[in-house]
Amino acid sequence: MTYAIALFPTGASKRPSFPSLADPALDGSLSSALIGVARRLYAMRKVRDEMLGEALFSEPAWNILLDLFISDHEGSRLSVSAVCIGARAPSATALRYLTMLQDADLVERTRDERDARRSHVRLTVLGKRRMSSLLGRMIE
């Protein structure tokens, strides 16, 4: 079975021009608003799963992107195992989605400098821009 993540949204004729969090010109209040939206979405997903059952809703890629977006803002690094836990899916499923996100150039893995057995995951510049743009649309 082949999986694909669209690199460009279909049906979107005009994309908003929200800056990425990596942009030094990003207004502090906009940055805070984007992170606030990401945190609320991530928290509500957990509540939704607890109240309605997680078997009904499974979106590991979205959970991974939200978790990485928040951790980037906090300046923390997430290991692959932490990303799998944050995906709230079985490890094999989370790893499959992590690979798809890498193939779409939204996330990247880097080796831990102190422990070669560990890898860390972070959003790419493209991933930050896309998440900022998407979360920005939720603020509009």
C-alpha positions in Angstrom: 0.0 0.0 0.0 1.4 3.4 -0.9 0.7 6.5 1.1 1.0 10.1 0.0 0.6 13.5 1.6 -0.2 16.3 -0.8 2.6 18.9 -0.8 0.2 21.5 -2.2 -3.4 21.9 -1.0 -6.0 20.9 -3.6 -8.7 23.5 -4.4 -6.8 26.3 -2.7 -6.6 29.0 -5.3 -5.0 31.6 -2.9 -2.9 30.8 0.0 -2.6 33.2 2.9 0.9 34.6 3.6 1.3 34.0 7.2 5.0 34.1 8.2 6.6 31.1 9.8 7.6 31.0 13.5 11.2 31.0 12.2 10.7 34.4 10.7 12.4 37.0 13.0 9.9 39.6 11.8 7.0 37.5 13.2 4.9 39.7 15.6 5.0 38.3 19.2 1.2 38.4 19.6 0.7 36.5 16.3 3.3 33.9 17.4 1.5 33.5 20.8 -1.8 33.3 19.0 -0.6 30.5 16.7 0.9 28.5 19.6 -2.3 29.0 21.6 -4.4 27.6 18.7 -2.0 24.6 18.4 -2.1 23.9 22.2 -5.9 24.1 22.3 -6.3 21.8 19.3 -3.9 19.3 20.7 -5.6 19.4 24.1 -9.1 19.1 22.6 -8.1 16.1 20.6 -7.2 14.3 23.8 -10.5 15.3 25.5 -12.4 14.2 22.4 -10.7 10.8 22.4 -11.4 10.3 26.1 -15.1 11.3 25.8 -15.9 9.7 22.4 -13.4 6.9 22.2 -10.1 7.0 20.3 -11.1 4.2 18.0 -13.4 6.6 16.2 -10.8 9.3 15.5 -7.2 8.6 14.4 -5.1 11.3 13.0 -1.5 10.6 13.9 0.1 12.9 11.3 -1.9 15.9 12.6 -1.0 15.0 16.2 2.7 14.8 15.3 2.6 18.1 13.5 0.9 19.9 16.4 3.2 18.4 18.9 6.3 19.4 16.9 4.9 22.9 16.3 4.4 23.4 20.1 7.8 21.8 21.0 9.6 24.1 18.5 8.0 27.1 20.2 9.1 25.8 23.6 12.6 25.2 22.4 12.4 21.5 23.3 13.6 18.6 21.2 11.5 15.5 20.7 12.9 12.0 20.3 11.3 9.6 17.8 9.8 7.7 20.8 8.4 10.9 22.2 6.9 11.7 18.8 5.3 8.3 18.7 3.8 8.8 22.1 2.5 12.2 21.1 0.9 10.8 17.9 -1.4 8.8 20.2 -1.3 5.8 17.9 0.5 2.4 18.0 4.2 2.8 17.4 4.2 1.2 14.0 1.4 3.5 12.9 3.2 6.6 14.2 6.5 5.6 12.6 4.7 5.1 9.3 3.2 8.5 9.5 6.5 10.0 10.6 8.1 8.6 7.4 5.3 10.0 5.3 5.8 13.4 6.9 9.5 13.2 6.2 8.8 12.2 2.5 6.6 15.3 2.3 9.5 17.4 3.7 7.5 18.6 6.6 9.6 17.0 9.3 13.2 15.9 9.6 15.1 13.4 11.8 18.6 14.2 13.2 20.9 11.9 15.1 21.5 12.7 18.8 25.1 13.9 19.0 25.7 12.2 22.4 23.8 8.9 21.7 23.9 7.6 18.1 21.0 5.2 19.0 18.6 8.1 19.4 17.2 10.5 16.8 15.3 13.7 17.3 12.5 15.0 15.1 11.6 18.6 14.2 9.6 20.5 11.7 11.4 21.6 8.6 11.2 25.2 7.5 8.5 24.2 5.1 6.7 22.4 7.9 6.8 25.5 10.1 5.5 27.7 7.3 2.7 25.3 6.5 1.6 24.9 10.1 1.8 28.7 10.7 -0.3 29.3 7.7 -2.9 26.7 8.6 -3.1 27.8 12.2 -3.3 31.4 11.1 -6.4 30.6 9.1 -8.0 29.4 12.3 -7.3 32.8 13.9 -8.9 34.8 11.0 
